[in-house]
Amino acid sequence: MKLSFLVLTWNRYKFLEICLERLLASLASPAECEIIVMDNGSTDATPTVLDRYRNHPNIRILTLPKHLGLDAYKKLFAAARGDLLVTLDDDVLELPPALDRIFLTYMHAYPDFGYLALNVVQDERTNGAKPGPELYTEDLRGPLAVQLGPAGGWCACFRRRDYRKIRLTLYLRKFNMRHSEDAVLIARFKRLLGLKSGIIRDAVCLHACGPFYAKLYGHLDREIAKYAASGLTNFVDHFSTYLPTDDEPQQ
């Protein structure tokens, strides 16, 4: 097994059904990939979406009886069998073709990098959760280009052998919105293994984060509840401005 694509999902079934369709369509060699979807205690129509894939040869579905927050990633990582692990947020709605080959190519060409994420669409609807360009420098290797700098877990790859070297240090570290799984992994790879992180410049996905897409797909309440539980009141306030009025019901 060359790649494990890992999708952690919770109460965003409309995003999830698009995400899985796009992921399956993006794979050049599906027989060399596994897709593991973990339902993190959803209470919406997520199980109905996942039931469509229970007999799919490339997909494994794991269900948690209760919501574990981002700590569920530890169970998801442990279930993976691929040489490369790829985290994919369920709100990624577009992916480049031959996604598996992209990660295989770049992880081979950049052995000094431990964590590489796709680039993201940035427009008036979303910034893709990527910081500003001033934080990046380009690392060119032949026709390949990586932006050295902050990366995120929206669609990101790391080696299972590197993860196994640091996993014991994660047992007592709780993942949450303030210390997310991607930030912790990047910090551990750098501090313990001397590995860098960055963005694959020319491979772009649509990470549909932010209130515009949450409202469009009817997930605003879920996003507000997530940020409220984490004490991130600035995000709660921002998303709340997009709540529908009495004459504009949420989809």
Long-range contacts (C-beta under 8 A, 24 or more apart in sequence): 1-32, 1-33, 1-34, 1-81, 1-82, 1-83, 2-29, 2-32, 2-33, 2-82, 2-83, 2-84, 2-100, 2-104, 3-32, 3-33, 3-34, 3-82, 3-83, 3-84, 3-85, 3-86, 3-100, 3-103, 3-104, 3-157, 4-33, 4-34, 4-35, 4-36, 4-80, 4-81, 4-82, 4-84, 4-85, 4-86, 4-160, 5-33, 5-34, 5-35, 5-36, 5-86, 5-88, 6-36, 6-38, 6-73, 6-76, 6-77, 6-80, 6-85, 6-86, 6-87, 6-88, 7-35, 7-36, 7-37, 7-38, 7-88, 7-89, 7-90, 8-38, 8-40, 8-70, 8-72, 8-73, 8-76, 8-87, 8-90, 9-37, 9-38, 9-39, 9-40, 9-42, 9-46, 9-90, 10-39, 10-40, 10-41, 10-42, 10-46, 10-67, 10-222, 11-42, 11-43, 11-44, 11-46, 11-219, 11-222, 12-44, 12-46, 12-90, 12-91, 12-217, 12-219, 12-222, 13-42, 13-44, 13-45, 13-46, 13-48, 13-49, 14-217, 14-218, 14-219, 15-90, 15-91, 15-93, 15-208, 15-213, 15-217, 15-219, 16-46, 16-49, 16-50, 16-90, 17-49, 18-93, 19-88, 19-89, 19-90, 19-91, 19-92, 19-93, 20-49, 20-53, 20-59, 22-92, 22-93, 22-94, 22-95, 23-88, 23-95, 23-99, 24-58, 25-95, 26-95, 26-96, 26-97, 26-98, 26-99, 26-100, 27-98, 27-99, 27-100, 28-97, 28-98, 28-99, 28-100, 28-101, 29-100, 29-101, 30-58, 30-100, 31-58, 32-100, 33-58, 33-82, 33-100, 34-58, 34-59, 34-60, 34-80, 34-81, 34-82, 35-59, 35-60, 36-60, 36-61, 36-62, 36-76, 36-79, 36-80, 37-61, 37-62, 38-62, 38-63, 38-64, 38-72, 38-75, 38-76, 38-79, 39-63, 39-64, 40-64, 40-67, 40-68, 40-69, 40-72, 41-65, 41-66, 41-67, 41-68, 69-175, 69-176, 70-175, 70-176, 70-177, 70-180, 70-181, 71-174, 71-175, 71-176, 73-175, 73-181, 74-170, 74-171, 74-175, 77-163, 77-167, 80-160, 82-160, 83-159, 83-160, 83-161, 84-157, 84-158, 84-159, 84-160, 85-157, 85-158, 85-159, 85-160, 85-163, 86-155, 86-156, 86-157, 87-153, 87-154, 87-155, 87-156, 87-181, 87-182, 88-154, 88-155, 89-153, 89-154, 89-155, 89-207, 89-209, 91-154, 91-207, 91-208, 91-209, 91-213, 92-154, 92-155, 92-205, 92-206, 92-207, 92-208, 93-206, 93-208, 93-213, 94-121, 94-205, 94-206, 95-155, 95-205, 96-203, 96-204, 96-205, 99-155, 99-203, 102-200, 102-203, 103-157, 105-144, 106-144, 106-146, 106-157, 106-200, 106-203, 107-157, 107-159, 109-141, 109-142, 109-144, 110-139, 110-141, 110-144, 110-146, 110-198, 112-194, 112-195, 112-196, 113-146, 113-195, 113-196, 113-197, 113-198, 114-158, 114-159, 114-162, 114-186, 114-189, 114-190, 114-193, 114-195, 114-196, 114-197, 115-151, 115-156, 115-157, 115-158, 115-182, 115-185, 115-186, 115-189, 115-195, 115-196, 115-197, 115-198, 116-146, 116-151, 116-156, 116-157, 116-158, 116-197, 116-198, 116-199, 116-200, 117-151, 117-152, 117-153, 117-154, 117-155, 117-156, 117-157, 117-197, 117-198, 117-199, 117-200, 118-154, 118-155, 118-156, 118-199, 118-200, 118-203, 118-204, 118-205, 119-147, 119-199, 119-200, 119-201, 119-202, 119-203, 119-204, 119-205, 120-154, 120-204, 120-205, 120-206, 120-207, 121-204, 121-205, 121-206, 121-207, 125-208, 125-210, 125-212, 125-213, 126-206, 126-207, 126-208, 126-209, 126-210, 126-212, 126-213, 127-209, 127-210, 128-154, 128-206, 128-207, 128-209, 129-154, 129-207, 129-209, 130-199, 130-207, 136-198, 136-199, 138-201, 139-198, 145-200, 145-201, 145-202, 146-198, 146-199, 146-200, 146-201, 147-198, 147-199, 147-200, 147-201, 148-196, 148-197, 148-198, 149-197, 149-198, 149-199, 150-197, 151-182, 151-186, 151-197, 151-198, 151-199, 152-182, 152-207, 153-180, 153-181, 153-182, 153-185, 154-205, 154-207, 154-209, 155-205, 155-207, 156-182, 158-185, 158-189, 162-189, 162-193, 162-195, 165-192, 165-193, 166-192, 166-193, 176-230, 177-226, 177-227, 177-230, 177-232, 178-230, 178-232, 211-238, 211-239, 211-241, 211-242, 212-242, 214-239, 214-242, 215-242, 215-244, 215-250, 215-251, 216-251, 217-251, 218-250, 218-251, 220-250, 221-250
